[in-house]
Amino acid sequence: MLDLFPEAEKPVDIIPARKLAAKAAALYVAPSGRFETRPVDALRLGFNGIDGDFHSGATRRSGGREPWYPRGTEMRNERQLSIVAADELAVVAERMGLAEVKPEWLGANLVIEGVSNLSMLPAGTLLFFKGGVTIKVDAQNGPCRIAGRSIAEHAGMADVEAGALLFPKAAMRLRGVVAWVEKPGTISVGEEISARVPEQWIYTA
């Protein structure tokens, strides 16, 4: 009889799924046409993301992160929200020789407390907000010079271009994650979040 579940020649280490308790420590929105965000008490989320936000939309145009498409190709918008952690931004600030790096300087929409190594959350992680909203993590957010330039300008760095170049190195794997809205609604500052991290494994051919 055919064995439908043969043993793998190379056993794979599987990390079980888990749940984490978290909180929405701060919320931000980017006015249409602006990269930087400003603090708000609540965010109204639809299937297009945050109403009126710079990154809202069901689709977006490809850029440097998608070299497999001609720049400007219309594609699904999986980057509707930018999520960061205060402890990781503190490390970035220290590496850049700054007193602080504020979430709004790099266009963040949500600061989450209670999740260690936030930037390492795997794709597929679901964030269930107590009020009913669900956000799904797509990927780690790679730091870029656009955000670096914004930080350098707001922090008053003497050499803005040097700061823009320093940020991608200082913030590698500390820039947070990008996510999209799976179940719409309104989220508020201080709202409880249940983060459901999926089962994880490393694929090897």
Secondary structure, DSSP 8 states (H G I E B T S, - for coil): ---SS---SS---EE--EEEEEEEEEEEE--TT-SS-EEESEEEEETTEETT-TT-SSEEE--TT-TTS-TT-EEE---SEEEE-HHHHHHHHHHTT-S---GGGGT--EEEES-TTGGG--TT-EEEETTS-EEEEEEE----HHHHHHHHHHHT-S-HHHHHHHHHHHTTTTS-EEEEEEE-EEEETT-EEEEEE--EE----
